[in-house]
Amino acid sequence: MSDKIKITSSHWVLVIALLASAYTCYLLVEPYINSIVMAFIISLLMFPIHDWIEQRIPTHRNIAALVSCVVLTFIIVVPLLFVFAAIVQQGSTFSQNVYQWVTHGGIQTIFEHPWVVKGLSIVNTYLPFDSVTPQEIAQRIAKFATSFGSNLVGFSAQILGDATSFLMAFFLMLFVLFFLLRDREKIITAIRHILPLSRSQEDKLLDEIEQVSKSAVMGSFLTAIAQGIAGGIGMWLAGFPGLFWGTMMGFASFIPVVGTALIWIPAAAYLFLTGDTTWAIFLTVWSVAVVGSIDNLLRPLLMQGSAGMNTLMIFFSLLGGLHLFGLMGLIYGPLIFAITMVLFNLYEEEFQDFLDRQDQN
């Protein structure tokens, strides 16, 4: 009996020491955790391409992993450089056009619209604000247009100034990705060996992590890209800089509830108030029917099938993930929810007899 107590105590000491060491290791890699997680996610997405490359050179695993990393670099970095340059150019041109439009009396045309006159009258009469005059609004819009251009240039300079940090994070991700692609089977075998679960439970847990990781990227980022492309086409047809506002709509799609409406509603209102009623109606219909349907259909479709997560759970996992982790929360949130659901399912299977007896009592 004493030997049994001694062994149990030593086991507890080992587990506590292991947990403390693991937490310390986490603190060491915590500044780089996003790069590590992204390398893990991208390795899941890149593995079919890597597997095809590895089949061509089966005896050179290092070279195959290196080629996969180079391919990924060209797929991501080169297009981003061209898109970024075009966004800055279109954004600067747009801000200059807005400033000229405001200073040449374009804003006065909007203020003379009957709906705007009535709206300002209601604001000044019933709402507890100071009197709002068209002149004050025009000055603020002109100031915004001027500052928008300078802020865009400053933002671009900041991005260029932070290029070192970005490149460090990117190459760190590539470094981790290289080993994840090269040693994928060894890593999975080591994880299976360490987990104190049965093989079927390990399969279920690892498969769910892989599935949710892919669906989080597909559901969030691909939906944002699709909405950005569709929104950019609509804005371009309506006369706005398509690439710039399409990119803005792509970023806005990450905002829960509001989404791309943050961009297209002011644009449609501007077209309506300036007399382009046909294009205002077109942009509204296009944004609701095309851009909105992408979010309502594509995102749930890509993110369904994860541990029984329904649309409501997906919504709160994205909302909570954004609140706690920022943009990376779009991956972390669904992943945490899905792993929790899998653990609940494993718990239900493991204690099924006990739970059935509890239901009968």
Salt bridges, closest charged atoms under 4 A:
GLU54 OE2 - HIS50 NE2 3.83
GLU54 OE2 - ARG61 NH1 3.33
ASP183 OD2 - ARG182 NH2 2.96
GLU185 OE2 - ARG184 NH1 3.70
GLU202 OE1 - ARG192 NH1 3.66
GLU202 OE1 - ARG199 NE 3.45
ASP203 OD1 - ARG192 NH1 2.61
GLU210 OE2 - ARG184 NH2 3.95
GLU210 OE2 - LYS214 NZ 3.28
ASP295 OD1 - ARG299 NH2 2.76
GLU349 OE2 - LYS204 NZ 2.64
